[in-house]
């Protein structure tokens, strides 16, 4: 066998071994391996590689429409990758459905962007809902667990209140309590700081960090809020223009001179980020049917 061929095969074998080692690492709870995500012909993110470990707080950042929520949908099995492998808890999501996917989701928690609380239930019953649905705890054990979790977010004494009697910031904390009441191993926070006043932002950020440390879970923030995320994140992934633009610690990204990173972090109006939504094949076909030009 030719030496060059031997060398190439050795490199491929090494790369495969390294990839398998990473995917089998029990500390890696979420992995994207050379993943491309999109809808039809429209590619949202291409060649994305991400690893998130237990105990980490990770911020996935980017402007509106950059693919942050698409990434979360792929991580929770709602959107299959066009290319590559998404693995959760060491298990590939490819072809996984039904009971298998549901079993993995039972180990996750999600704080939805708008809370998704039940307006006809009080604070206590909103937090108790996932326990009633997915566990067989006695009423006494359930009550203790819910009150303990509400105490962790500073709302134990608000357990009896209707949602109409609490503020928006308090409602976000109720949603946070509900997301972690079952002590998930992997928690997603979809725009956790959106619509909050500065005090509530700071409180929510500290709660996420504190709960992550206490539970030892991996926390993934889907956000565009720089200050709050940088204050608590271990690692930041910055996505945009269809790709992963940068990643590293907040300190590392804060020192970056990359034009895209600087425009996003500084909020500059001018730079590589375009204001206009990109032209897609779907739009071109639609425009052609309408008989209009671009």
N, C-alpha and C positions, 0 to 999 in steps of 0.2 A: 504493500500500500504506500502511496506517495507520501513523503513527509508533510507536504502542504495539506493534504487531505486529513492526515492524522491530527495536525494542529487545529484545523477547522472543527473536526469532530470533538476534540478535547474542549475547545471553547464552547461549543454548543452544549456538551455534557455538563460543563461547569455552570453555565447560565441556567440550564434546566434544574440542576441540583440546588442552586441558590434560590430559584423561584419556589421549588417545592419546600425548601427549608423555611422560607418566609411564610408560606401559606400554612405550614404545619406548626408554626410557632404558636403555642397556646395563648400567648399574650397579645397576638394580633387578632382583634375582634372583627375588624372590617378591612377588606383588601380589594382594591381595584387594580387589576393587572392588565396594562395596555388596553384599556377599555375605551370604546367609542360609543357615544350615546346620541340618539337623535329621534326624530319623528318623520317617518317616510324618507324622502330625499334630503331633508334638512338635518345636517349634523350639528348638534349643539356643542358637544365636547369630544375631542379626538385624542387618542393615544394617552389616556389618563391613567397614571399610576399613583395610588394613594395607599398608605398603611396607617391604621389607627389602632393603638394598643390600649389595653386595660389601664385605667387610672389617668388617661390623658384627657385634657380639654383641648379640642381641636376646632379652630374657626375656619370654615369654608366661606371665603369672601369673594365679592365681585359685584359689579353694578347690576342694575335691573336687567333681566334677560340674559345674564351671563351663563346660566346653566346650574346655579346653586340648587334650586328645587328639583331640577331634573336629576342631579346627582343623588339627592335624598330619595327620590322615587326609585332609582335603580338599587340603592342600598336596601330598601325595604321590599324589594321584589315586585314592585308595581310596573317597572319598565325594564324589559330585558335588554342587555347590551347588543349593539349591532356587531361589535367585535370585542374580543377579550373576555375576561372572567371576573365576575363580582363574587366574592366569597364573604360569608358572614359566619363567625364562630368556627372558622376553618372549613366550612362547607360551601361548595359552589352553588349559586342560585340557578345555574343553567338547567332548564328542564324540571326544576323543582316546583311543585304546585300542591294544592290541596292541603292535606294534613302536614306534610313536611314543611311547607312554607309557613303554615300557621304555627307550627311548633317553634320555629325560629323567631317569629314575630312575638311570641309570648315572652321572649327574653329581651325584648326591646321596649322602650318607652318613647313617646312622641309628645312634644309640646307644640301644638298647632299654632300657626301664626295668629289667628284670631281667637285662640283659646278653645273654641268648640265646646264650651260648657253648656250644660242643660239648664235653660232658664227657669224651668218649672221645678227644679230641685234646689235645695239649700246647699250651702258650702259643704257641709258634712257629706251629704249624699252624692254630690258631684265627685268628691275624692273617693268615696266608698264604692262608686260604680264599678270600676274594674275588678275590685276584690269580690264583689257580689257576682260578677259575670264569670270570673275565671278561677275562683278558689272555693274551698269548702270550709272556710274559717267559721268558727262559732260567732254569734253576734257579739259576745264579750271580747273575743280576740280581734274581731274586725273593728270594733269601736276603739279599742286601745291602739291599733295600728293606724287608723285614720287620724286620731287625735295626736298621736306621736308625730306623724308626718306634717300635720297642720302646725304643730308647735315648732317644727324645724323651719317653717317658712313664716313664723310669727303670727299665725292666724288661728291658734287654738280657740281663743275666746270669741272668734267670729263663726264658729262651726254652725251655729243655729240660724245664721242670717241668710235671707234670700239674696240672690245675685243683684237684685235691684237696689239693695241696701249697701252695696260695697262699691268702692271706686274701681276705675279701670286697672290701676296698678295692683290693687288687692286681687282683682279677678285673675290677673296674670299669675299671681302667686298661687292662687287656688289651682289653676291649670298646671302649674309647675308641680304642686303637691300630687295632683292626680297622675302626672307623668311618671313620678318616681315612687309612688306608694307601694308598688310591687317589687321594688328594689331591682330594676332591670340592669342588665350588664352593659347595655348600649342604649344611650338616650340621644334623640335628635331634637334640637330646638330650632324651630322654623321662625326666623326673624323674632327672637325673644325680646328685643328692645323696641320694636316698632310701636309707635304711638304712646310711649311712656314719657313722663316728665323726667328731668335730670336726676332727681332723687330716686324715683322708682327704677330708673335704669341702673344706677349704682347698686341699689339693694338687690335687684334681680341678678346682676352680674356676680355679686358676692355669694348669693344663694346657690347659683349654678356651680361655682367653684367649691363651695363648702360641701354641697351634696355629692359632688363628684368625688371629692376626697374621702367623705365618710363612707360612700357606697363602694368605692374602688371601681366605678364603672367608667366606660369611655363616653365622653360627652362631645357631641358634634353640633357646633353652632352654625346654622345657615344664616348668614347675616351680611349686612353692608355697613354696620356701625363699627368704626375703627377703634375709638377710644376705649369703649367698654370691652370689646373683644380682646384687644391687645393687653388689657389689664389682667385678664384671667387665663388666656390661652397659653398652652405649652408650644403648640405648633399652629401655623397659619398656612392655609392653601389659598392662593389667589387665582381665580379663574376668570377668563375673559377672552374674547376674540376666538372662541372655539377651542381653547386649549388651557392647560395649566400653565400660567405665566410665571409663577414663582411660589416657593414654599420655604419655610424655615421658622425659626423662633421670631417672636415679635421684634426683638432687638435687632436680629439680622435683617429682617425686611425693612425696619425703620431706617437702616443705614444704606439701603439699596439706592443705586443711581439709575436703575432701569426706568426708561421713560413711562412705561405702562404702570409700574408699581408706584412711581412718584406721583403720577397724575391721580391715581386712585387714592392714595394716602393723603395727598395734599388737597384733594377736591378741586383740582385745577380745571377750568373749562376747556383749555386747549391742550391737545396731546394726541396720542394714538387712538384713544377711545372715540369712536364716531358717534354723533348724536342720532343719525338716521338708522332705522331698523334695516338690516341687510336684505338685499334682494335674494330671494330663494327660487328654486325651480318651481315650487308650488305657486308662488306669486306670478312668475312669468307665464305659467299655463293659465292662471286665472285672468291675467291681463290680456292674454291672447284671445281668450273666449269673449272677453268684454270688448275687444277691439280697441284697446287703449295702449299707448306706448308707456315705457317706463319713465 
